[in-house]
């Protein structure tokens, strides 16, 4: 299959919409990361997404809509919390897990009666949905387990020959996938952190929310999950990533003592160690860390890194999302000094 990489002209947006209506899969930019989009109601289209990614079928996809009128087709029995969160954060990088409507096939939700839904703020994504007239389900547009793509070049690298079209919408703003919160319970549960923070959600709802165990711990292989990004090793470069929890001086001493051929460091801006390094933002700039993390993990592959020692982000605000992605890229390999 020839994969076309194109700019988001009106003609190409129309082509992307037509392909979706025909049951094909398209690489689409969003404000979080690039997604592999397929018609949410079409089981065969959804199977093509899983095939292109090499993704396990028990890992649910997120349904994307372009307006509130579409919500009734893909969801039902919305709680007051779900409505409040949607009205506050949509369009934007928040996914809300609710009861599945008839417009979403079971293949998209891994057989669950619930579905994660969001309304992207990226205009290209919304134009494609509007033009097609159908919601699309989409995971990140990378090979399963790899760092998510934040630009079209990285999508092409992973998906060339697997899908017919990729729309190049430039760099993604957020750099990490959407926040996922389940509104199925009386007390909502954070399933995956993102740039919409736990603190922001609690402020809107006027109450504390729970945090799923899978946010910071490994989930059992046989456990059912409501959100993508909870169950498998994700976001991983070819190199072995090792997170070091310590102050900078202890980090520096450890990595310089344990360096070898192919050893690199992932540092905060302004830090220096005696081995090749990449930087992913200031120590207190969690939004920059989120924006840069996946592109830096992919850059380590381009450099031929074998081991990457990573500085550990904070676990509050957007930093929780950065840490969540980093521990999965490391296969939960964390060293505390």
N, C-alpha and C positions, 0 to 999 in steps of 0.2 A: 504493500500500500504506500502511495506517495503521500507524504505529510506536507501540507502547505503552511508556511509561517507568514502571516499577513498582518497588515495594519488595520485598525478598526474603522475602516471607511463604511459608509452606509451600505455599499454593495457587499462588503465582507460580513457585516452584521446580519444582513439579509441571508447570506449564504449559511452562516452559522445557525441561524434560526431554522432555515429549511432543513439542514442536516439533522438538527434535533428532532424535528417533526417526523423525519424519515427513520428515526431510531438509531442515528449515528451518535458518536461521542466526539465532543469538541473541547479543546483546551481554551479555557476562559480566564481572564484576569479578574480578580476581586481585590478588595482593599486589604485582605489578610494575606493569602497566598494564591497562586494559580490553581484552578480546579479543573477536574475532568468531568464535564457536564453531560448528562443523559436525561431523557424524558423520565420524570419521576413515576409515571404511570405505566411505563413500558418495561416489562420484565426482561425482554431480550436486549434492550438498550443498556439496562443496568448490568446485565451479565457481561456485556462488552467492556464496561468500566472495570469490573473486577478482573477480567482477563488481561486488559491492557496493563493494569498495575501489578498483576500477580498478587492480588490482595485476597486474604481469606474471606470467604463468603459470610462468616459470622461477625464481621466488623461493619456495623451499620453506616450508612451514608447520611449526609445532611441535605435536606430539601431547601431549595432557594426559590423565593418568590419575589415579585417586583412591586406588589401593591397589596393593601389589606383585603381587597376583594378576593384575591386568590386564597386567602387563609382558610376560608370555609371549605375549599376543595381538598385541602391536605391535612386539616386538623378538625377536631371536634371536642366539645365539652371543655372549653378553655376555662381555667381557673382565674380568679381575680388577679392573682400574682402574675400569671402569664400575660394577661391583658395589660397590666400595669408596666411590666418590663418591655413588652413590644411597643407600647405607645411612647416609652421613654427612649429606648435605644435603637429602634428601627427607623430608617435604614442604618445599619451599622454592624459591627463585628460581634454580635451576640446571637447565639443559637439557643432556642428554648425548646426543651423536650416536653411534648404534650401527647395526648391521645391521637393516634393515626387516623386520618380521614381516608375516604375511599379513593382519592386521587393519588395516593402513594402506594405502589405495589409492595408486597411483603419482601421481595428480593432486595429492595432498597433498604429495608429496616432490619435485615438479618432475621426475618420472621417475627419481629416484635410487634406488639400492638401500639407501640409508641413511636414517635418520629421527632427528630430534631429539625427545627425550622428556623431559617433566618432570612432577612431581607437585606441583601448587600447594599452598601452605599456606593460601590463602584458603578458609575453610569453605564459603562460598556456592558457589564453583566446584566444590569436591569433592562437595558435596551434589547438585549438578545432575548430575555424572557418575555418582554412585552411583545416583541415582533413575532415570536413563536406562539405566544398565547398559552404556554404551558410552563409550569414550574419545572426546574431541573434539579436532579440530585447530583451531588458532586463531592468527591474526596479531593485531597490535594493531588496535583497533576504530576506525580513522581512515581517511579517504581517503588513498590511496597518496601518499607523499611529505610529508604533513602531520605536525606534531608528534603524538606518540602521546597518547591521552586518559588522564588520570589521575582523571577523575570522569565520572559518567554524563551530566552536562550537555553535555560536550564530545563524547561519543559521539553523543548526540541531534543535536547541531549537524551532525555529518558524515554520520550514517546515517538521519536522519528520511526516511521514505518508501522506504527501501531494504531494511529488515529488519523483521520483525513485532514484536520484543520486545527491550527493554533492561532488565536487572536493575540497579537502583541500589544498589550496595553501599558508597556513600560514597567517600572519597578513598583512593587506593591508597597503600600504605605506602612501597614502594621508589621509585616514580616513574620508573624506567627498566626496560626489558625485561630478561628473565632473562639471566644469564651463559650462554654456549653453549661447551661444550668437546667436541671430538671425541675419542672413545675408540676409534676405528677403528685407530689406529696404536700401535706400541709406546711411542712418546713422545706422550702426548696433546697436542692443539693447541687453544689458546684461539682461538675463532672470533669471539666477541663478548663483550666485558667487561660485567660487571654488578655487583650488590652482593655477590655471592659472588666474592671477588677471586682473582686469579692466585696471590697469596701463600697464601691459604687452601687452594686446590686443591693447591699444591705441598706444603704442610705435611701434608695428609692422605695424599697419595700417596708422600711421602718422596723426591720427585725433582723436578727441574725440568721444566717443560712448555714447549712452543714457543708462539709467538704468530704467528698467521697474518698475512701481509702486509696483508690487507684490513682489519685492525683500525685501522691508522693511515694507510693509503694507499688510493687509489682503485683499484678492481678493473676490469680490462678488460671491455668490454661483452659479449664472446663467451666469457668465462670462466665455467665451472660453479662454483657455490658450494654449500657444505653447510649453510649457516645463513642465515636472514633477516638483514637489516641490513648485508650486506656489499657489495652490488652497486650499488645505486641511490642517488641523492640522497634522503635521508630527513629526517624530523623538521623540515622547513623551514617557517617562517612565510612570509607574503607578502613581508615585508621582506627585503632583502639583509643577511645576517649576515656580519660580518667579525671574525675573531678577532685580537686584538692580543697577541702574545707579548712581554711587557716587564714591568718593574717598574711600580708604580702612577704614579709621577711622569712617566715617559715616556708611559704610556697617556694620562694626563690632558692632557698637552701636545699629543699627537697628535690626540685626538678633539676638543678645543676648537678647534684650528686647522682641522680638516676638517669641522666641523659645518655643517649646512644645514637647510632646512625638512624635517621628518620624520625627523631624525636622533635616535636614542636610544642609551643606553648600558645594557649589562647588567653590573652591578657586584657585587662582594662586599660583604657587610654592612659598614656604617660608612664606606664611601668616598663621596666627593662630587666631581662634575664639573659644569661649567657647561652642562649640557644635560639634558633629561628622562631619568630613569633608573628601572630596575627592579632589584631585588636578588634573588639566588638562593642566598644562604647565605654563611657566613664563608669566608675564604680557605683555612682549614684544615679546614673542615667539609664534606668531600666527600659525606657522606650527605645533608646538607641540600641541597646543590647538585643531587644526583640527584633528590631528592624534588620540588624546585621547578622544574627546568629546563623541562620541557615546558609546564607551566602558564604560566610567564613568557613563553615563545615565543609561545603562543597569545594572551597578554595584549597583546603588541606589535601583533598584528593588530587587536585591539579598539581600540587607541589610534591606529591608522592609521599606524604607523611605516613608513618607506621604507627606512631603513638602521639597522642595529643594530651598534654596536661592542661586542664582548664581551670581558670579562676572561678570560684563559686559565686553566683549572684545572690542577692538577698531573696527572701521568700515572702515578701509583702508587695502589694501593688502589682504592677506589671512584672516585677521580678519573680513572682510566683510562676508566671507563665514561662519565663525564660528558664527557670530552674526545672520546671516540669519537662520541658523539651530536652534540656541538657542531660538530665539523669536518664532519659530514655535513649538518647544517642550514645550514652556511656554504658548502656545495659545495666544501670544501677551500680556501676563501679565507682564508689566514693571513698576517698581516704580522708579521715579526720586527723589533723596534726595538733 
